[in-house]
Amino acid sequence: MKFTSFLAVGITALLIGAGVSYYTLNNQTNAKLSDKAFLEKQLKSLSSGDKKDTTRRLPIVRVARAEMSDISDEQLFDGRLVEIQKVVLASEVSGLINEMTVEVGDKVQAKDTLIVGVDATWLNIALIQAQRQKEFDRVNMTLQKAELNRLERLRDRQAGVVTDSELEKQTALAEESVAKYKLSEAMENEIQEKLNRTKIYAPFNGAIINKLTELGAYVSPGTPLVEIVSDGQADALFHISENFIQRIHIGDPLPIYVPAVDKTVNGEIVSIVPYGSTAARSFPVRIRIDDQGGLLKIGMSVQCTLETTEKAQRLTVPRDAVLQKPGENTVWVVQKESDGAFRVTPVPVYIHARANAVLAVRPATEAGEKVLVPGALAIIEGAERLMPGQEVELKEINPELLKDLPTAGGMQSFTHEKE
């Protein structure tokens, strides 16, 4: 009973609240509908909104002219940047590493940057011993030579006082002392040279790319320490196919494009290896370029373009005008209709040459040859979601582009030679 009573009260309260809200809202709506100024404002707002929506329904595109240009067929090759010099520094002496002044990535200067220092305590002791031995052998050599001179003088003053056997024995001892002295001297020089090599410096300007030991490690002759690559210049390495290798020569200038930094750098061919892969039938070619103060790094991908034919007049469009997909290349052309509207037509094309910022193209169909002609407007931005025949709006259009514009179906005053 109690639950039923509570439910009835709740429903009653809900119905009363809904009635009050309806009554209030109805009065507000009737008041606005009776307000002439409000109605005129709303009507004006709707009219302006319709105009904006109509404008937005037209896709906005940017265009550029297709034109005839003097251009040669070109072949694009992909390669990568490789180092000119790369070495693994190794220890030439034995001992503990007590100096390690570099880390991976550090820049080094030739014959100036200390890479590793090896403890020289035992070599210093050995040097002192060698010096003492050298001094001892020097004194002995002096005595033996003096004795030999004394015997020779006696023999010269009085025959028979010094026998030939005695003289020969002393001569041998003197020569032996000289040999020992020279050996001691060589030992001293060897130890001194080892001491000099406990300090290992960078052999050329470059950067540390790998550390192969650490401070406190014990090394012996041949133990690898660090790996260094040169900087300042780099080589762009390409594998050029046999069809085009005869068109290039050592010393030829060749611009190299680096996509990672969107930069083109002038280069010079420094090496053409006359031995190619049997399977690929291509030959390694190195083009020397400046690393632009370290902007270009070893391992970056690079591109170069080689002219494969003599220059000829061809129909060209900007690179951005060609939508490239595997097995399909399309240029969208804007045509002006008789009613003044701009509509689009897709034209399948073949790409025949690539040069700088343009591509040489040829329509793949007869219908396309009537549309993509010199002077036609090719879309360079905004063609990704268009449909054939769709009306578009031209963005930031240069009035000069619309002069003598071919109409739909082509224009007799323009000619386009088939290739």
Secondary structure as a PSIPRED ss2 file (coil, helix, strand):
# PSIPRED VFORMAT (PSIPRED V4.0)

   1 M C   1.000  0.000  0.000
   2 K H   0.000  1.000  0.000
   3 F H   0.000  1.000  0.000
   4 T H   0.000  1.000  0.000
   5 S H   0.000  1.000  0.000
   6 F H   0.000  1.000  0.000
   7 L H   0.000  1.000  0.000
   8 A H   0.000  1.000  0.000
   9 V H   0.000  1.000  0.000
  10 G H   0.000  1.000  0.000
  11 I H   0.000  1.000  0.000
  12 T H   0.000  1.000  0.000
  13 A H   0.000  1.000  0.000
  14 L H   0.000  1.000  0.000
  15 L H   0.000  1.000  0.000
  16 I H   0.000  1.000  0.000
  17 G H   0.000  1.000  0.000
  18 A H   0.000  1.000  0.000
  19 G H   0.000  1.000  0.000
  20 V H   0.000  1.000  0.000
  21 S H   0.000  1.000  0.000
  22 Y H   0.000  1.000  0.000
  23 Y H   0.000  1.000  0.000
  24 T H   0.000  1.000  0.000
  25 L H   0.000  1.000  0.000
  26 N H   0.000  1.000  0.000
  27 N H   0.000  1.000  0.000
  28 Q H   0.000  1.000  0.000
  29 T H   0.000  1.000  0.000
  30 N H   0.000  1.000  0.000
  31 A H   0.000  1.000  0.000
  32 K H   0.000  1.000  0.000
  33 L H   0.000  1.000  0.000
  34 S C   1.000  0.000  0.000
  35 D C   1.000  0.000  0.000
  36 K H   0.000  1.000  0.000
  37 A H   0.000  1.000  0.000
  38 F H   0.000  1.000  0.000
  39 L H   0.000  1.000  0.000
  40 E H   0.000  1.000  0.000
  41 K H   0.000  1.000  0.000
  42 Q H   0.000  1.000  0.000
  43 L H   0.000  1.000  0.000
  44 K H   0.000  1.000  0.000
  45 S H   0.000  1.000  0.000
  46 L H   0.000  1.000  0.000
  47 S H   0.000  1.000  0.000
  48 S H   0.000  1.000  0.000
  49 G H   0.000  1.000  0.000
  50 D H   0.000  1.000  0.000
  51 K H   0.000  1.000  0.000
  52 K H   0.000  1.000  0.000
  53 D H   0.000  1.000  0.000
  54 T H   0.000  1.000  0.000
  55 T H   0.000  1.000  0.000
  56 R H   0.000  1.000  0.000
  57 R C   1.000  0.000  0.000
  58 L C   1.000  0.000  0.000
  59 P C   1.000  0.000  0.000
  60 I E   0.000  0.000  1.000
  61 V E   0.000  0.000  1.000
  62 R E   0.000  0.000  1.000
  63 V E   0.000  0.000  1.000
  64 A E   0.000  0.000  1.000
  65 R E   0.000  0.000  1.000
  66 A C   1.000  0.000  0.000
  67 E E   0.000  0.000  1.000
  68 M E   0.000  0.000  1.000
  69 S E   0.000  0.000  1.000
  70 D E   0.000  0.000  1.000
  71 I E   0.000  0.000  1.000
  72 S C   1.000  0.000  0.000
  73 D C   1.000  0.000  0.000
  74 E E   0.000  0.000  1.000
  75 Q E   0.000  0.000  1.000
  76 L E   0.000  0.000  1.000
  77 F E   0.000  0.000  1.000
  78 D E   0.000  0.000  1.000
  79 G E   0.000  0.000  1.000
  80 R E   0.000  0.000  1.000
  81 L E   0.000  0.000  1.000
  82 V E   0.000  0.000  1.000
  83 E C   1.000  0.000  0.000
  84 I C   1.000  0.000  0.000
  85 Q C   1.000  0.000  0.000
  86 K E   0.000  0.000  1.000
  87 V E   0.000  0.000  1.000
  88 V E   0.000  0.000  1.000
  89 L E   0.000  0.000  1.000
  90 A E   0.000  0.000  1.000
  91 S C   1.000  0.000  0.000
  92 E C   1.000  0.000  0.000
  93 V C   1.000  0.000  0.000
  94 S C   1.000  0.000  0.000
  95 G E   0.000  0.000  1.000
  96 L E   0.000  0.000  1.000
  97 I E   0.000  0.000  1.000
  98 N E   0.000  0.000  1.000
  99 E E   0.000  0.000  1.000
 100 M E   0.000  0.000  1.000
 101 T C   1.000  0.000  0.000
 102 V C   1.000  0.000  0.000
 103 E C   1.000  0.000  0.000
 104 V C   1.000  0.000  0.000
 105 G C   1.000  0.000  0.000
 106 D C   1.000  0.000  0.000
 107 K E   0.000  0.000  1.000
 108 V E   0.000  0.000  1.000
 109 Q C   1.000  0.000  0.000
 110 A C   1.000  0.000  0.000
 111 K C   1.000  0.000  0.000
 112 D C   1.000  0.000  0.000
 113 T C   1.000  0.000  0.000
 114 L E   0.000  0.000  1.000
 115 I E   0.000  0.000  1.000
 116 V E   0.000  0.000  1.000
 117 G E   0.000  0.000  1.000
 118 V E   0.000  0.000  1.000
 119 D C   1.000  0.000  0.000
 120 A C   1.000  0.000  0.000
 121 T H   0.000  1.000  0.000
 122 W H   0.000  1.000  0.000
 123 L H   0.000  1.000  0.000
 124 N H   0.000  1.000  0.000
 125 I H   0.000  1.000  0.000
 126 A H   0.000  1.000  0.000
 127 L H   0.000  1.000  0.000
 128 I H   0.000  1.000  0.000
 129 Q H   0.000  1.000  0.000
 130 A H   0.000  1.000  0.000
 131 Q H   0.000  1.000  0.000
 132 R H   0.000  1.000  0.000
 133 Q H   0.000  1.000  0.000
 134 K H   0.000  1.000  0.000
 135 E H   0.000  1.000  0.000
 136 F H   0.000  1.000  0.000
 137 D H   0.000  1.000  0.000
 138 R H   0.000  1.000  0.000
 139 V H   0.000  1.000  0.000
 140 N H   0.000  1.000  0.000
 141 M H   0.000  1.000  0.000
 142 T H   0.000  1.000  0.000
 143 L H   0.000  1.000  0.000
 144 Q H   0.000  1.000  0.000
 145 K H   0.000  1.000  0.000
 146 A H   0.000  1.000  0.000
 147 E H   0.000  1.000  0.000
 148 L H   0.000  1.000  0.000
 149 N H   0.000  1.000  0.000
 150 R H   0.000  1.000  0.000
 151 L H   0.000  1.000  0.000
 152 E H   0.000  1.000  0.000
 153 R H   0.000  1.000  0.000
 154 L H   0.000  1.000  0.000
 155 R H   0.000  1.000  0.000
 156 D H   0.000  1.000  0.000
 157 R H   0.000  1.000  0.000
 158 Q C   1.000  0.000  0.000
 159 A C   1.000  0.000  0.000
 160 G C   1.000  0.000  0.000
 161 V C   1.000  0.000  0.000
 162 V C   1.000  0.000  0.000
 163 T C   1.000  0.000  0.000
 164 D H   0.000  1.000  0.000
 165 S H   0.000  1.000  0.000
 166 E H   0.000  1.000  0.000
 167 L H   0.000  1.000  0.000
 168 E H   0.000  1.000  0.000
 169 K H   0.000  1.000  0.000
 170 Q H   0.000  1.000  0.000
 171 T H   0.000  1.000  0.000
 172 A H   0.000  1.000  0.000
 173 L H   0.000  1.000  0.000
 174 A H   0.000  1.000  0.000
 175 E H   0.000  1.000  0.000
 176 E H   0.000  1.000  0.000
 177 S H   0.000  1.000  0.000
 178 V H   0.000  1.000  0.000
 179 A H   0.000  1.000  0.000
 180 K H   0.000  1.000  0.000
 181 Y H   0.000  1.000  0.000
 182 K H   0.000  1.000  0.000
 183 L H   0.000  1.000  0.000
 184 S H   0.000  1.000  0.000
 185 E H   0.000  1.000  0.000
 186 A H   0.000  1.000  0.000
 187 M H   0.000  1.000  0.000
 188 E H   0.000  1.000  0.000
 189 N H   0.000  1.000  0.000
 190 E H   0.000  1.000  0.000
 191 I H   0.000  1.000  0.000
 192 Q H   0.000  1.000  0.000
 193 E H   0.000  1.000  0.000
 194 K H   0.000  1.000  0.000
 195 L H   0.000  1.000  0.000
 196 N H   0.000  1.000  0.000
 197 R C   1.000  0.000  0.000
 198 T C   1.000  0.000  0.000
 199 K E   0.000  0.000  1.000
 200 I E   0.000  0.000  1.000
 201 Y E   0.000  0.000  1.000
 202 A C   1.000  0.000  0.000
 203 P C   1.000  0.000  0.000
 204 F C   1.000  0.000  0.000
 205 N C   1.000  0.000  0.000
 206 G E   0.000  0.000  1.000
 207 A E   0.000  0.000  1.000
 208 I E   0.000  0.000  1.000
 209 I E   0.000  0.000  1.000
 210 N E   0.000  0.000  1.000
 211 K E   0.000  0.000  1.000
 212 L C   1.000  0.000  0.000
 213 T C   1.000  0.000  0.000
 214 E C   1.000  0.000  0.000
 215 L C   1.000  0.000  0.000
 216 G C   1.000  0.000  0.000
 217 A C   1.000  0.000  0.000
 218 Y E   0.000  0.000  1.000
 219 V E   0.000  0.000  1.000
 220 S C   1.000  0.000  0.000
 221 P C   1.000  0.000  0.000
 222 G C   1.000  0.000  0.000
 223 T C   1.000  0.000  0.000
 224 P E   0.000  0.000  1.000
 225 L E   0.000  0.000  1.000
 226 V E   0.000  0.000  1.000
 227 E E   0.000  0.000  1.000
 228 I E   0.000  0.000  1.000
 229 V E   0.000  0.000  1.000
 230 S E   0.000  0.000  1.000
 231 D C   1.000  0.000  0.000
 232 G C   1.000  0.000  0.000
 233 Q E   0.000  0.000  1.000
 234 A E   0.000  0.000  1.000
 235 D E   0.000  0.000  1.000
 236 A E   0.000  0.000  1.000
 237 L E   0.000  0.000  1.000
 238 F E   0.000  0.000  1.000
 239 H E   0.000  0.000  1.000
 240 I E   0.000  0.000  1.000
 241 S E   0.000  0.000  1.000
 242 E C   1.000  0.000  0.000
 243 N C   1.000  0.000  0.000
 244 F C   1.000  0.000  0.000
 245 I H   0.000  1.000  0.000
 246 Q H   0.000  1.000  0.000
 247 R H   0.000  1.000  0.000
 248 I C   1.000  0.000  0.000
 249 H C   1.000  0.000  0.000
 250 I C   1.000  0.000  0.000
 251 G C   1.000  0.000  0.000
 252 D C   1.000  0.000  0.000
 253 P E   0.000  0.000  1.000
 254 L E   0.000  0.000  1.000
 255 P E   0.000  0.000  1.000
 256 I E   0.000  0.000  1.000
 257 Y E   0.000  0.000  1.000
 258 V E   0.000  0.000  1.000
 259 P C   1.000  0.000  0.000
 260 A C   1.000  0.000  0.000
 261 V C   1.000  0.000  0.000
 262 D C   1.000  0.000  0.000
 263 K E   0.000  0.000  1.000
 264 T E   0.000  0.000  1.000
 265 V E   0.000  0.000  1.000
 266 N E   0.000  0.000  1.000
 267 G E   0.000  0.000  1.000
 268 E E   0.000  0.000  1.000
 269 I E   0.000  0.000  1.000
 270 V E   0.000  0.000  1.000
 271 S E   0.000  0.000  1.000
 272 I E   0.000  0.000  1.000
 273 V C   1.000  0.000  0.000
 274 P C   1.000  0.000  0.000
 275 Y C   1.000  0.000  0.000
 276 G C   1.000  0.000  0.000
 277 S C   1.000  0.000  0.000
 278 T C   1.000  0.000  0.000
 279 A C   1.000  0.000  0.000
 280 A C   1.000  0.000  0.000
 281 R C   1.000  0.000  0.000
 282 S E   0.000  0.000  1.000
 283 F E   0.000  0.000  1.000
 284 P E   0.000  0.000  1.000
 285 V E   0.000  0.000  1.000
 286 R E   0.000  0.000  1.000
 287 I E   0.000  0.000  1.000
 288 R E   0.000  0.000  1.000
 289 I E   0.000  0.000  1.000
 290 D E   0.000  0.000  1.000
 291 D C   1.000  0.000  0.000
 292 Q H   0.000  1.000  0.000
 293 G H   0.000  1.000  0.000
 294 G H   0.000  1.000  0.000
 295 L C   1.000  0.000  0.000
 296 L C   1.000  0.000  0.000
 297 K C   1.000  0.000  0.000
 298 I C   1.000  0.000  0.000
 299 G C   1.000  0.000  0.000
 300 M C   1.000  0.000  0.000
 301 S E   0.000  0.000  1.000
 302 V E   0.000  0.000  1.000
 303 Q E   0.000  0.000  1.000
 304 C E   0.000  0.000  1.000
 305 T E   0.000  0.000  1.000
 306 L E   0.000  0.000  1.000
 307 E E   0.000  0.000  1.000
 308 T C   1.000  0.000  0.000
 309 T C   1.000  0.000  0.000
 310 E C   1.000  0.000  0.000
 311 K C   1.000  0.000  0.000
 312 A E   0.000  0.000  1.000
 313 Q E   0.000  0.000  1.000
 314 R E   0.000  0.000  1.000
 315 L E   0.000  0.000  1.000
 316 T E   0.000  0.000  1.000
 317 V E   0.000  0.000  1.000
 318 P E   0.000  0.000  1.000
 319 R H   0.000  1.000  0.000
 320 D H   0.000  1.000  0.000
 321 A H   0.000  1.000  0.000
 322 V E   0.000  0.000  1.000
 323 L E   0.000  0.000  1.000
 324 Q E   0.000  0.000  1.000
 325 K E   0.000  0.000  1.000
 326 P C   1.000  0.000  0.000
 327 G C   1.000  0.000  0.000
 328 E E   0.000  0.000  1.000
 329 N E   0.000  0.000  1.000
 330 T E   0.000  0.000  1.000
 331 V E   0.000  0.000  1.000
 332 W E   0.000  0.000  1.000
 333 V E   0.000  0.000  1.000
 334 V E   0.000  0.000  1.000
 335 Q E   0.000  0.000  1.000
 336 K E   0.000  0.000  1.000
 337 E C   1.000  0.000  0.000
 338 S C   1.000  0.000  0.000
 339 D C   1.000  0.000  0.000
 340 G C   1.000  0.000  0.000
 341 A C   1.000  0.000  0.000
 342 F E   0.000  0.000  1.000
 343 R E   0.000  0.000  1.000
 344 V E   0.000  0.000  1.000
 345 T E   0.000  0.000  1.000
 346 P E   0.000  0.000  1.000
 347 V E   0.000  0.000  1.000
 348 P E   0.000  0.000  1.000
 349 V E   0.000  0.000  1.000
 350 Y E   0.000  0.000  1.000
 351 I E   0.000  0.000  1.000
 352 H E   0.000  0.000  1.000
 353 A E   0.000  0.000  1.000
 354 R E   0.000  0.000  1.000
 355 A E   0.000  0.000  1.000
 356 N C   1.000  0.000  0.000
 357 A C   1.000  0.000  0.000
 358 V E   0.000  0.000  1.000
 359 L E   0.000  0.000  1.000
 360 A E   0.000  0.000  1.000
 361 V E   0.000  0.000  1.000
 362 R E   0.000  0.000  1.000
 363 P E   0.000  0.000  1.000
 364 A C   1.000  0.000  0.000
 365 T C   1.000  0.000  0.000
 366 E H   0.000  1.000  0.000
 367 A H   0.000  1.000  0.000
 368 G H   0.000  1.000  0.000
 369 E H   0.000  1.000  0.000
 370 K H   0.000  1.000  0.000
 371 V H   0.000  1.000  0.000
 372 L C   1.000  0.000  0.000
 373 V C   1.000  0.000  0.000
 374 P C   1.000  0.000  0.000
 375 G C   1.000  0.000  0.000
 376 A C   1.000  0.000  0.000
 377 L E   0.000  0.000  1.000
 378 A E   0.000  0.000  1.000
 379 I E   0.000  0.000  1.000
 380 I E   0.000  0.000  1.000
 381 E E   0.000  0.000  1.000
 382 G C   1.000  0.000  0.000
 383 A C   1.000  0.000  0.000
 384 E C   1.000  0.000  0.000
 385 R C   1.000  0.000  0.000
 386 L C   1.000  0.000  0.000
 387 M C   1.000  0.000  0.000
 388 P C   1.000  0.000  0.000
 389 G C   1.000  0.000  0.000
 390 Q C   1.000  0.000  0.000
 391 E E   0.000  0.000  1.000
 392 V E   0.000  0.000  1.000
 393 E E   0.000  0.000  1.000
 394 L E   0.000  0.000  1.000
 395 K C   1.000  0.000  0.000
 396 E C   1.000  0.000  0.000
 397 I C   1.000  0.000  0.000
 398 N C   1.000  0.000  0.000
 399 P H   0.000  1.000  0.000
 400 E H   0.000  1.000  0.000
 401 L H   0.000  1.000  0.000
 402 L H   0.000  1.000  0.000
 403 K C   1.000  0.000  0.000
 404 D C   1.000  0.000  0.000
 405 L C   1.000  0.000  0.000
 406 P C   1.000  0.000  0.000
 407 T E   0.000  0.000  1.000
 408 A C   1.000  0.000  0.000
 409 G C   1.000  0.000  0.000
 410 G C   1.000  0.000  0.000
 411 M C   1.000  0.000  0.000
 412 Q C   1.000  0.000  0.000
 413 S C   1.000  0.000  0.000
 414 F C   1.000  0.000  0.000
 415 T C   1.000  0.000  0.000
 416 H C   1.000  0.000  0.000
 417 E C   1.000  0.000  0.000
 418 K C   1.000  0.000  0.000
 419 E C   1.000  0.000  0.000
